[in-house]
């Protein structure tokens, strides 16, 4: 699956306005969650150089291992994403470590998911150490360029005028930590 996503940093004061606007535009809260993401470094390939990521995510009782491929666009965060559910965080973490993968960072966020018209999924994120963000993701069947246009148009309807952030939370956190 190819993920097509726009991300914007938002000020805490903007949060209420965005929530009201999302409801006006027909979006509904899908769920709220706390997500703990642990990212791993490959034993012989530098994921920073290859622009890849391997993430083990815990959301409630659900555990998921996700590979993210290199970015395919400079207009939005577009990359191949392959996920698989796993039985246990601790067992999967042990398997990865035994194979030589080392944890490099942990991203913790409180997230509210909104289901919106036109196959758009919104998440309002409060990310530890980084602050608040809004992510717009296209979940439909359009080609990447059309999906980006739909997301940019929706961002404009929300009153977002900034340029999207292409970096992942992992990259932003590592920059902040000077890693």
C-alpha positions as CSV (number, residue, x, y, z in Angstrom):
1,X,0.0,0.0,0.0
2,X,1.2,3.5,-0.8
3,X,0.6,6.0,2.0
4,X,-0.2,9.6,0.9
5,X,-0.1,12.1,3.8
6,X,0.2,15.8,4.6
7,X,1.4,16.9,8.1
8,X,1.3,20.3,9.6
9,X,2.5,21.7,12.9
10,X,-0.3,23.4,14.8
11,X,-0.4,25.8,17.7
12,X,-2.4,24.7,20.8
13,X,-4.6,27.7,20.3
14,X,-5.6,26.4,16.8
15,X,-6.8,23.1,18.1
16,X,-10.4,24.1,19.0
17,X,-10.9,26.0,15.7
18,X,-9.7,22.9,13.8
19,X,-12.0,20.6,15.7
20,X,-15.0,22.8,14.9
21,X,-14.0,23.1,11.3
22,X,-13.6,19.3,11.0
23,X,-17.2,18.8,12.3
24,X,-18.5,21.5,10.0
25,X,-16.9,19.7,7.0
26,X,-18.6,16.4,8.0
27,X,-15.8,14.7,9.8
28,X,-16.6,12.4,12.7
29,X,-14.4,11.2,15.5
30,X,-13.4,7.6,14.7
31,X,-11.3,6.8,17.8
32,X,-8.8,8.1,20.3
33,X,-5.6,6.3,21.1
34,X,-2.2,6.4,22.7
35,X,0.4,5.1,20.3
36,X,3.9,4.1,21.3
37,X,6.2,3.7,18.3
38,X,9.7,2.1,18.6
39,X,11.9,2.6,15.5
40,X,14.8,0.2,14.7
41,X,18.0,0.6,12.8
42,X,19.0,-2.2,10.3
43,X,22.2,-4.0,11.3
44,X,24.0,-3.3,7.9
45,X,21.9,-0.7,6.1
46,X,21.6,2.8,7.3
47,X,17.9,3.7,7.1
48,X,18.7,7.4,7.2
49,X,20.6,7.0,4.0
50,X,18.0,4.8,2.3
51,X,15.1,6.8,3.7
52,X,13.4,3.7,5.1
53,X,11.9,3.0,8.5
54,X,11.0,-0.1,10.6
55,X,8.5,0.6,13.3
56,X,6.9,-1.5,16.1
57,X,3.7,0.2,17.3
58,X,1.6,-0.5,20.4
59,X,-1.9,0.9,20.4
60,X,-3.9,-0.4,23.4
61,X,-3.8,-4.2,23.0
62,X,-2.8,-4.1,19.3
63,X,0.8,-4.5,18.2
64,X,1.9,-3.9,14.6
65,X,5.2,-4.1,12.8
66,X,5.5,-1.7,9.8
67,X,8.1,-1.2,7.1
68,X,8.1,2.3,5.4
69,X,9.9,2.6,2.1
70,X,11.7,5.6,0.7
71,X,9.7,8.8,0.0
72,X,8.3,9.1,-3.6
73,X,7.4,12.8,-3.6
74,X,8.6,16.1,-2.3
75,X,5.1,17.6,-2.2
76,X,3.7,15.2,0.5
77,X,4.8,12.3,2.5
78,X,4.3,9.5,0.0
79,X,5.8,6.1,0.6
80,X,5.2,2.4,0.5
81,X,3.9,1.1,3.8
82,X,3.6,-2.6,4.7
83,X,2.2,-3.6,8.1
84,X,1.5,-6.8,9.9
85,X,-0.1,-7.5,13.2
86,X,2.0,-9.3,15.8
87,X,1.1,-11.2,18.9
88,X,3.5,-9.6,21.4
89,X,5.6,-6.4,21.5
90,X,8.2,-8.0,23.7
91,X,8.5,-11.1,21.6
92,X,8.8,-9.1,18.3
93,X,11.3,-6.7,19.9
94,X,13.4,-9.7,21.0
95,X,13.3,-11.2,17.5
96,X,14.4,-7.9,16.0
97,X,17.2,-7.5,18.5
98,X,18.4,-11.1,17.9
99,X,18.5,-10.3,14.2
100,X,20.7,-7.3,14.9
101,X,18.1,-4.5,14.7
102,X,18.7,-1.9,17.4
103,X,16.0,0.5,18.7
104,X,16.9,4.1,17.8
105,X,14.0,6.2,19.1
106,X,10.6,6.0,20.7
107,X,7.8,8.3,19.5
108,X,4.8,8.6,21.9
109,X,1.6,10.4,20.9
110,X,-2.0,10.9,21.9
111,X,-4.0,10.7,18.7
112,X,-7.6,11.5,17.8
113,X,-8.7,10.0,14.4
114,X,-11.4,11.6,12.3
115,X,-13.1,10.0,9.4
116,X,-13.9,12.6,6.8
117,X,-15.6,12.8,3.4
118,X,-13.7,12.0,0.2
119,X,-11.7,9.1,1.7
120,X,-9.7,11.5,4.0
121,X,-8.6,10.4,7.4
122,X,-7.4,13.1,9.8
123,X,-5.5,12.7,13.0
124,X,-4.9,15.4,15.5
125,X,-1.7,14.4,17.3
126,X,0.0,15.5,20.5
127,X,3.5,14.1,20.2
128,X,5.7,14.0,23.3
129,X,8.7,16.4,22.9
130,X,7.4,17.7,19.5
131,X,4.0,19.3,20.2
132,X,0.8,19.2,18.2
133,X,0.2,18.3,14.6
134,X,-2.6,17.6,12.2
135,X,-2.1,14.8,9.6
136,X,-4.3,14.4,6.6
137,X,-4.1,11.0,4.9
138,X,-5.9,9.9,1.7
139,X,-7.4,6.4,1.9
140,X,-8.9,6.0,-1.5
141,X,-7.9,4.6,-4.9
142,X,-6.7,7.7,-6.8
143,X,-3.2,8.1,-8.2
144,X,-0.7,9.9,-5.9
145,X,-0.9,13.3,-7.7
146,X,-4.7,13.5,-7.5
147,X,-4.6,12.3,-3.9
148,X,-2.2,15.1,-3.0
149,X,-4.4,17.6,-4.7
150,X,-7.5,16.4,-2.7
151,X,-5.5,16.7,0.6
152,X,-4.1,20.1,-0.2
153,X,-7.6,21.3,-1.1
154,X,-8.9,19.9,2.2
155,X,-6.1,21.6,4.2
156,X,-7.1,24.8,2.5
157,X,-10.7,24.3,3.6
158,X,-9.4,23.8,7.1
159,X,-7.7,27.2,6.9
160,X,-4.2,25.7,6.9
161,X,-1.8,27.9,4.9
162,X,1.6,26.5,5.9
163,X,3.7,24.3,3.7
164,X,3.3,20.6,4.7
165,X,6.1,19.0,6.8
166,X,7.6,16.1,4.8
167,X,9.7,14.8,7.7
168,X,8.4,12.0,9.9
169,X,8.0,12.3,13.6
170,X,11.1,10.1,14.0
171,X,13.2,12.6,11.9
172,X,11.8,15.6,13.8
173,X,12.5,13.9,17.2
174,X,16.1,12.9,16.2
175,X,16.8,16.4,15.0
176,X,15.5,17.8,18.2
177,X,17.7,15.4,20.2
178,X,20.7,16.3,18.0
179,X,21.0,12.6,16.8
